[in-house]
Every structure is written in C-alpha cells, then in structure tokens.
Amino acid sequence: GKHTIAEGIETMQQLDFFAREGCDAGQGYYISKPLSDRMIGDWLAAANSKGWRGLVAV
C-alpha cells in the first residue's frame, strides 16, 4: 500500500491535523530540529517516553 509523509510540520495544530487524517509519518521543526546521527537515539527514547505514537517522526 501507499504511505503518506507530512513535511514541514511547524505547529501542534498541523501535527494534530495530519495525525487525525491518518498520515503515517512526519517531519518538521515542531517535532525536532535537525539532529546528528549520534543524537537521534536519545531523541527517539525521549519521544517514546512522551507517548508519541501514531505519527512517527522521520
């Protein structure tokens, strides 16, 4: 099947909209600034501890 990725998410309202609409993944400054490969593991652990489910950051 097809998957949808939202790009440029900059507000909570945008994140909520795409999550409600069934978007599979998203990225943008609201979710995180650009991270190095060394920082992504810590970011993912923190995001999981906050319960971020459904719309996955890419």
C-alpha positions in Angstrom: 0.0 0.0 0.0 0.9 3.6 0.0 2.2 5.6 2.9 1.9 9.4 3.5 4.6 11.6 4.9 3.9 15.2 6.0 6.8 17.5 5.7 7.4 20.9 7.3 5.2 20.4 10.4 5.8 23.6 12.4 2.8 23.8 14.8 0.8 21.5 17.1 -2.3 22.2 15.0 -0.5 20.9 11.9 0.7 17.8 13.8 -2.8 17.1 15.1 -4.4 17.6 11.7 -2.0 15.1 9.9 -2.4 12.6 12.7 -6.2 12.8 12.5 -6.0 12.4 8.7 -4.1 9.1 9.0 -0.7 10.4 8.0 1.9 7.7 8.5 5.0 9.9 9.3 6.0 13.4 9.5 9.0 15.8 10.0 9.4 19.4 10.8 10.8 21.9 13.3 7.8 21.3 15.6 8.9 17.7 16.0 12.6 18.3 16.1 15.4 20.5 14.8 17.8 18.6 12.6 19.8 16.0 14.6 23.2 14.3 14.1 23.2 10.5 13.9 24.7 10.5 17.5 21.7 12.4 18.9 18.8 10.6 17.2 18.9 7.7 19.7 18.4 9.9 22.7 15.7 11.9 20.9 13.8 8.7 20.0 14.0 7.5 23.6 12.6 10.8 24.9 9.8 10.8 22.2 8.8 7.3 23.2 8.7 8.2 26.9 6.3 11.1 26.0 4.0 8.6 24.3 4.5 9.8 20.7 2.6 7.2 18.8 0.7 7.2 15.5 2.6 9.9 13.7 6.2 8.9 13.6 8.9 11.4 13.0 11.3 10.8 10.1 
